[in-house]
């Protein structure tokens, strides 16, 4: 009985309050951080068929909205169409990983206005690839981690000053470190042979440079 009550309550909230929160986030949020996680979904029983049905894979998108709310959306497929349906009307900064499903938002058909979504890269994903390379004893992995640590340290120092001064200080202290990091990554990619964890980390950094540099546009 309690499970049925909880199910009914969840369905009601999801169809009303949560949906309204999602619509408000798309319309008014400045920054949304998102990521998708796959999950096995038990299919509904088919009437008259008692045979066990294979689970299907669905995906839950998490959306952290301006650090004010955390919302979830379920989609059956991790695809460009799903991303467009969820975030296609968003006009702020969307932080996500480097999955190609987000390209439709930033590199889709041209519109009459430049007022659209701006994709922002994720330094946590970037750092993870260099960490994996370092664990497997690629020197590039450790070198990348040290450079990323310096970027983090500089930005943490900026966060301790008044908001109005942060953007100028990031330009002065953080941007040079980031520019140096990407110059280093391009140079190392050109001289690092093979397909391995080191070249994977370097390739991710070079391919995501524009998106990762957008963190410098933050005025907070």
N, C-alpha and C positions, 0 to 999 in steps of 0.2 A: 504493500500500500504506500509506504513512504517513498519507494523508488518511483512509483507512478506519479505521486505528487511532485517529486523533484523533477521528473521528466517534463511534466506539464508546465511547471514553473519556468524551467530552463527554456522550453520552446516559446513560452509567452514573452519572456524577457528578450530572447534572441530576436524575436520577430518585431519587437517594439523598441525597447530602450536601447539595446545594443545596436540595432540597425540605425536608430536615430543618431547614436554617438558616432557611428562610422560615417554617416552622411555629413555630420557636422565637421568631423576631422578632415574629410576630403574638401569641404568647402572653405574651411577657415584655418587649418593648421599651417604652420610655417615649415616644420620639419617632421617627417615620418621616417622612422627606422624600421625596416622590415626584413624578414627572413622566412623561409618556408621549410617545414619539416614533414617528411613523408610518414605515413602511418597506415597500417593495415586495417581495413574497415570490413567488419563482418556484414555480408549481404543480407538483405531481408529474406525471410523465408518465403518460398513459392508455395502457394496454396495447392494442396494435392500432391506435393513432391517432398518426401521426407529425406531425400538424399542431401548429404552435407554439401554446401556450396563453397567454392574456394573464395578466400578473402581477396578483396581488391585493394589496390593502393590508392589512397587519397592524400591530400596535402593540406596542412594547416599553415596559413600565413599569420604571423605575429606582426602587429603594427604598434610600435611605441610612438605615441602622438605627443610631440612637444614636451616629453617627460611628464605629461599630465594624466595620461591614460594608456592602458595596454589592452588592445583589442585583438580578437582572433577571427579569422574567416576561413571556412572550409571550402576547398575546390576539389573537383574530381581529377583534374589534370594540372600539372605544373607546366603551364604553357603561356605563350605570349597573349593569347586571347583571355586567359584567366587574369593575367596581370593587367591587361587593358580594362577588363571589366571592373576590377577592384580599384585601380589607381588612375584610370584614363582621364578622369576629370580633375585630378589633383594639380595644383599650380604652384607647389612649393618645392622644397628640397626632399628628395626621396633617397634615403641611404639604404643601399642594398649590396649584395655580393656581386660578383662579375658574371652571373648567369645571363646567357643571351636572351632569356625570356623578357628581360627588362628593356632591351634595345628598342622595342616597339614604342616605348614612351619617349625616349630621348632622340631616336634616329628614325622615327616613322615618317609618314608622308608629310611634306611641308604644309604649313597652315598659313593663314593670313596674318597671324600674329606670332611674335616670339614669346608670348606669355604662356609658358608651358612648364612641364615638370623639369627639374634639374637633377640628374642622377649624381649621387655622392658615393664615393668609394668607401670601403670599410677597412680600416687599418688593422682590425682584429683578424680578418681573413688574410691580409697581407702578412702580418706577423706570423701567423700559423704556418704558412708555407716555408718561411725562413727557419722557423723553429724545427719543423720536420727535417729540413736539410741539415741543420746543425746537429740534431740527434743522430743522424746517419754520418756524421763527421765530414760533411762538406764544408770547407773553410768559408765558402760564400755564405752559408747559413749563419755562422757566427758573426761574420762581418756585417751582414744585413741586420741582425738583431741588435748589434751595438749601435748602428746608425739609427734604427727605429727608436731605440731607448733614448738617444740624444734628442730626437724630435719630441718624444713624449715628455721628457724632462723640461724642455724649453716651453712647451705649451702649458704644462702644469704651473710653471712660474708665472705665465701670463694670466692664468685663471685667478691669481691672487690679487690682481690689481683691479681698480674700478672698471665696470663694463665699458664705459665710454672710451677707455684707453686701449682696450684689448686688440682691436683690429690693427691699429698702428704698430703695436708691439709685436704682433704676429708677423707683420710684414718685415719688421726689422730683425727679429730673432729666429722665427720659426721657418719662414719661407726660404732663407739661405740654406738651412739644413735639409729641407725637403728637396730643393733644387739640386743640391749636392748628392743627395741620395739617388735621385732618378738619373742624374748624369753617371753616377757610379754603376747603377743597375744596367744602363744601356751599354756602357763600356764592358762590363763583365759578361753580359750576354753574348757579345760579339766574340769573346775569346774563350768561352766555356763550352766545350764540345759535348755532344751526345744529348740524349733525352733522359733526364734524371731529376731528382728532387731539387737540385741546384738550379738547373735551367727552367724548371717549372716555377720556382719562386721568382727568378729574375724575369721570366716572361709575364707572370702575373703583374709584377710591379710596372713594367714598361707599358703593358696594354691598358692598365688602369690609371696611368699617370694623370690624365685630365680629370677623372672622377675623384681621385684622391686629393688633388690640389684644391678641390672645391671647398674643403674644410676651412680654408683660409678666408672664405667669404663670410664666415660666421661673425656676426657683430656682437655676440653675447660672450 
